[in-house]
Amino acid sequence: MRIEVDEPDDPQIAVFQGLRDHVLRRQREQPNGDMAGVFVAEGDLVVERALAAGYELLSVLIDGKRTKALPDAIHPDVPIYACTPGVLQRITGYHLHRGMLACFKRSELLGLDEALGSSRSILVLEAINNPTNLGVILRCAAALGIEAFVLDRTCCDPLYRRCCRVSMGEAFALPYTRLGNFPESLDALRDAGFRLLALTPGEGAYPIDELKVAADERVALVLGSEGPGLTPATMEACDDLVRIPMSGTVDSINVGSAAAVAFYALGSARR
């Protein structure tokens, strides 16, 4: 259902407004914000993957001059707001966004048991608050055998627009949940039978390529934020400390790159 829009303050597209202020937008989409219950995805591929994952599509924003057909998965009754270049410039900061913006309804957050299911390899994240880093991590997780992920309460939103864009929507296929404060809430993972591996370049960690994992063993790889890494208390609560061997004078690499190496190493150890 196509609807022409030529005013940036049109109340019909209120859910798409304010995207240029990333900090404010993230606050508005939090549970206590005025945009709670929805998230915005950007790009045809990301939108298609959100639909494939079962998220309910509420509305779509496109360039009024768009000639490319919309994805077949979009139901004909969904409002399609076709905007003038001035409206798009006001909302996104540039004339053409990546094909489309789409507003989806959030699903209820899964409980821990439901999120973990029968997973053997999961990701646990502490204080990852950069959406670009989180997007990279989740795309690598989906590609390299991670079956679910768990966030602490300080991690940023995995459904934030930039995170979804960077992950190319791959993370939609991964079940996830949030836990309370670390390290206390890690006990729930240990009770579920997971061996906790803390990734750190610090002393006391052994090379991850020496990791031994039984085929049916449940393993949780625990990663911390860029720079500070995991807190000492969280590392103390883990069963093992593992590191990626470095050469030269480099002591660490970006957390997204480190995650990819660690996921591959875990998969290789299991095989």
C-alpha positions, 0 to 999 in steps of 0.5 A: 500500500503505497503512500506519498510523503512530502513533509519530514514531520508527517506523523505517519512516518514518526517512527522513522524520524530522529535516525540521525541522532544515534544516541537519542534514537538508541535511548528511544528504542530502549524498553522505557523509551517512546519507541519501545517495542519496535526496531528499524532495519535498513536495506533490502537484504536486512529486511528480507532476513528479518522477515525470514526470521519471523519479525512482524513488518509494520511499515516501510520507508522508500525513496519515492523515485525507487524503481527496483521492485520491493522484496516479495516477502513484503505483504501488500497491505503493509504501508509503503511510505514513498518520500521525496529527497528532502524528507529522506535527507532530513531523516537519514542525513543523505539523499539515498539510503540503502534501498529502504528503511523498515519498522518491525515489531520486536519479539518477546525476549526469550528466557534463558532455557528457550534461547539456549535450547540444545546449543553446544557453542554459545557466545556470552558478551559483557559490556559490548556497547559499540553497535558496529563491533556488536554487528561484526561479532554477530555476523561472525558468530552466525557464520562460524558455528555459534548457535545462540548468544547471551548479553549482559545488561550493559551491552547495546541492543542487537536490533539497533539499526547500525548493528543490524546493518553491519551484521547484514541481518545474519544475527536475526537467525540466532536466538538470544537473551539477556542476563543480569549483572556479571559475574553472578548471572554466569552461574545460570550458564554453568548450571546449564552445563556450559564450560565458560571460556574467557577470551583475554590477552592477559597473563594466565591465558593459554593459546586458544589453538591448544583448546580441547573440546569434546564433541558433545561438550557445551561451551560458552565463549565469553568476550568483553568490550573493546579496550578494557576487555572482560572485568577481573571478576568475570574472568575469575568466574570462568573455567578457563582463560584463552588467548589468541597468540600474537606476533611482533609487538601487537598485544591485541586486536579488535574485538570483532576480529578476535571473535572471528578467530576464537569462533573458528578455533572453537569449531576446529577444537570441537571437530 
